[in-house]
Amino acid sequence: MQMKPMGRSGIEVSELCLGSMTWGTQNTEAEGHAQIDRALAAGINFIDTAEMYPVNPMRAETTGRTEEIIGTWNAANRARRDAYVLATKHSGAGMKAARDGAPITAESIPQAIEGSLRRLQTDHIDLYQFHWPNRGSYMFRQNWTYDPSGGDATAAVLDNMEECLVALQREVERGTIRHFGLSNESAWGTAQWLRLAQATGGPRVATMQNEYSLLCRLYDTDMAELSLREDVGLIAFSPLAAGLLTGKYQDAAVPAASRMSLNPDLGGRRTARAFEAVAAYLEIARRHEIDPVHLALAWCRTRPFMCSAIFGATTPEQLDRALGSTEVVLPEAVLMEITEAHRAHPMPF
């Protein structure tokens, strides 16, 4: 298991990050605990969650349950808390399951942190992330109709950012959080957070958690350069494209208890062009005798801006399969074929 720097934080995290968003719906508490034990034993030292989890489905009555499951593991394993880096997220505007979709503000930050600490049964959060910009985002297929002129005026947006950084710095000084990260952000937004952190003395953005996979490569242009040059490493979510890249949904298959059985359009990822693109990557994997899961995750590791790739599992077999990707190094010939497939099947959803 390779370790990567988490921005300029001085912390190193494993190249794979254990995702937890199914714990409390698709997975039981015992299964979540077993996943943590197995992942730590395999060399993973990074676990990601959010106050709004679990999903599939996401409901107000289950909000916070995933953090609670991690919390009961922490309570039973006090001596092991410092063995891993714990990341969670503050829900933002439009995320109705937490605080009725209220925006992130200087007032909401300490309240949200206290709630997460209580559920997680810990005295600190290693990486505290904003889940969604207040002004909106082009993520989750909104890029097709994205209008950056919506939301508050620029001055109000910047005032909110500055106030939030001041509130975050107070939490750093209290010891409740150690580092700050973003999620579902743009190049402009990230640049402003970095600029204002330098101006105010607030915490510097350490990481960016955006969607990234063989099928979703919006990050490859402006965000990639900012990420690399400013040491804001990408924590990629959905590196298997919600399971599409495993091949299990090809030929109209919908396995029982799979994400597609619960979320039929996979968050807008289920398109005819997506299945065509998956077929191209499956053919590369077949031709070179590489597990498709290993192909997708090992490819993420080749990206120069990558900090860690988050994977989720609902069975022990899926967990072990993902862990096996760390032993795979993709030859140059495979990387060239991946580039050709990307050119033939760009932005398939």
N, C-alpha and C positions, 0 to 999 in steps of 0.2 A: 504494500500500500504506500504510494507516494504521498508526501506531505507538501502542501503549498502555502505560501504566505497569504494571510488574510489581510490584504491591503497593506497599509503601513502600521498595523496594530501591534506587530511583534509576535502575533500568534500564528502558529501553523496549523492548518486543518487538513484532514484526509481528502484525497482526490474525489472520493465519493462521500456524499452526505445522506444520512438516513432520513427520509421523509416520513411524516407521521399522520397525514391528513385523513387516512382511513380508520385511525384508531378511535373507536367509539361508535362507528357505524358498521363498516365492513369487517373490522377487526375488534375483538374483545380486549379487555384490559390485560388478561393473561397473555394473549397473543402479542400485544404491544410490548409488554415486558420481555417476552421471549425474543422479539426482534432486537430490542436494545442489547440484551445479553449477547446474542449472536453477532451483531454488528461490532460491538466493542471487542469481542474475542478475535474478530477478523482484522482488527486494526483501524476501524473507523473511529474517529474521535469527534464527530460533528453530527448533531441532530437538529433538525429544523422543524418548527411548529408555528402555530399562529393562534391568537386568541379566538378567532372565528371558527377554527376547526372543531369537529370533523366535517367533511363534505360527503357527497354521494349518499343521501342528499344533505344539503345544508339547511338546518332549521334553527330557529331562535332557541328552541328548548334544548338543543344539544350543544349550543355554542359554549366553548370552553372545556368540553369533555376531553378533548385530546390532551390539553395541558394538564388536566387532572390525572390522566393516566400516566403521563410522564412524572407527575408529582408523586404518585404513590410508589413509583419505582425509585425516585429520589429519596423518599422517606425510608424505604427499606434498604437503601444502599448509600447511606450518608458518606461513607469513606470513599466512595467512588465518584462523587459529584465532580471533583476536579479532574477526573480522567477524560472528560469530554467537554466540548464547546457547545453550549446551548444557545440556540437562536430562536427568537419568536418575533411576532409582528403585531403592530398596532393597526387595527382595522381603520379604514378611512372612509371618505365620502362615497356613498352609494352601496356600501356593504351593509345591507339591512340587518343581517343577523347579529351584529354587534352595535350597541348604542344607537339603533334605528338609523344607521347610515350617517351619523354625524361626522363632520370633518375632523381632522387632526388639528388640535390647537394646543397652546401652552397649558390650558386648563385640563384638557383631556389626557395629556401625557402622564402626569403622576398618577391619575386615577387608573389608567389602563395598566401601567407598570405594577401598581399595587395588586390589581386583580390577577395579573399573570404570575407574580411572585407567590401569591397565596395559592393559586391552583397548582403551580409547579413545585411548591414546597421547597423553595430555595431562597437564598438571601440575595442572589444576583443573577442577572441575565448577561451572558457574554456578548451577544450580538443582538441589539434591539433594532428592528427594521420597521420602516413605514411601509405598509402593505400596498398603498395606492395613493397617488398624488391627489390632493384636494381638487386640483383644477381639471382632473380627468387624465386619460391616457389612451394611447393607440393600441394597447395590448388587448389580447383576447378577441382578435378578429375585428376590432374597431378601426384598424388601420385603413380599411376600405372606404370608410366615410369620415375619417377623422377631421375635425375642424379645430385647429389650435386657437381660434379666436374666442372660443367659448369660455365660460367661467369668469372669475374676478379679473379686474384690471391688473396689469403687471405690478404696479406699486403695491397693491393689496396682497398679491401673491408673495412678493419679496418680503413684505412686513411680516406675514405669517411665518415664512421660513425662518426669519431672524428670531422671532419670538419663540418658535419651537426649538431652535438651537440653544437659546438661553435656558429654556426649560430642561432640555436634555443635559446640558452641562451641569445643572443643579443635581440631576440624578446621578451623573458620573461622580460628582463630588460626594454624594450620599453613599455611593457604592452599590446602588441598585442595578445599574447597568455599567458595562465596561466599554462597549464600542457601539457604533451607530452604522446602520446600513439602510439602503433603499430597495424598493421593489417596484416593478412595473413603471420605471421612470424613463425619461427621454434624455438625450444629450444636453439639451438646454437646461432642463431641471437639475441634472446632476452637476453641471458646471456652476449653477447658481448656489447650490448647497455647498460646493467646495469653496467658492469665492467668499460666501458669507461666513463659513466656519473660520476661515483665515482672518476675516475682518472682526469677528466677534469673540474669537477664542473658544468657540463651541466645538463639539466633537467633529472630527473630519470623517467624511463618508469612507468607510472601509471597503464595502462590498455593494454589488448590485445584484438583486435577484430578479431576473427576467426569464421569460420562456426562451429556450434555445434547444434546437435539435436538428437533425438532418432535414426535417420538414419545415422548420421554422427558424429562418436565419436573418430576421430583421436586425439582429445585433451586429451583423458583420460589417457594417459601414461606419457611420459616425460614432456609435456607441463603442465599437471595437477599439477605435483609435483613442477615444477618451479613456476607456477602461485601461488600456495598456500604458498610456503615457502618464496618467494620473494615479496609477496603482490602485485602481478600484476594480478588484477582481470580480468576474462574473460567477455567481452561484446560479447555475442553470437549473430551472425547473422544467419538468416534462421533457427530459432528454430522450425519452422513448415515445414522445408524442402521444401521451395518454394510452400507451399500449399498442398503437398502430404499428410501430416499428418492430414489434415482436413477431408480426405476421399472423397473430391469432384471430384477427378480424377479416382476413382475406376471404374471398369467395362467399361473402355475405354471412360469415360465421359470427355468432354472438354467444360466446361461452357463458354458461350459467354463472351467476355471481360476479361477472366481469364488470368493469366500469361502464361499458356500452350497454349492458343489461339494465343499468340504473340511470344512465345519462346517455340516451340514444344518439345524440349528435356529437358527443364528446367535446362539448364546449365550442361547437362550430368547426371542429377538425374533420368531421366525417363528410368528405366530399368525394366525388368520382375521381378527381385529379389526385387526391391524397392516396387512394388505393393504387393508382397507376404509379405514383412515385414510390410507394412502399414496395411494389413489385420490382422496381428497378434496383432498390437497395437489397432486397431479399436475393435477387439474382447475383449481385456482387458477393454477398455472403456465401451463397451456395457454391459459386464458382471457386472461391478461395477457401472453402471449408471452414468458415468462421460462423459461430453462433450469431444470429442477427442482433441479439441483445448486446453481445460483446462488441460487435461492429459499431453500434450506435454509441455506446458508452466510451469505448476506446477512442473513437473519433473525437469526442468532446475533449478528451485529454490532450489532443494534438493542438488545440486552439491556443494561441499565445496569451489570450486574456483570461483563460479559464482558472478560476479558483477551485471550484468544486461542483460536481453535478449531483443534484438531488434525485434519488430514486425512491419509489415506494413499492411495497410488496404486501400482498394479502395472504400469501402462503410462504412457508419456510423454503419451498422449492424455488419460488420466485426470488426470494432474498439471496439464496446461495447462487443462483444463476447470475444475478447482477454482480455479486462479489467476485465471481470468476472473471469478470471483464478486466480486472486489474492485472491479470497475467498476460493480457493480449497486447501486442505491439503491431500496429498496422503497417505493412510494407508500403513503400512508395507507390507501387503499382496499384494497390487498393485505394490509396488516397487520390490518385489520378482518376480512377474510375468513379469515385465518389464525386469529384469535381465535375466530371462529364454528366453524371446523373443529375446533379444539381442544376446544371445549365439546361438540361432537357426538361426538368420538372421544377421550375422555380415557384416559390410561394404557392404550394398546392392547396392551402386553405386560408 
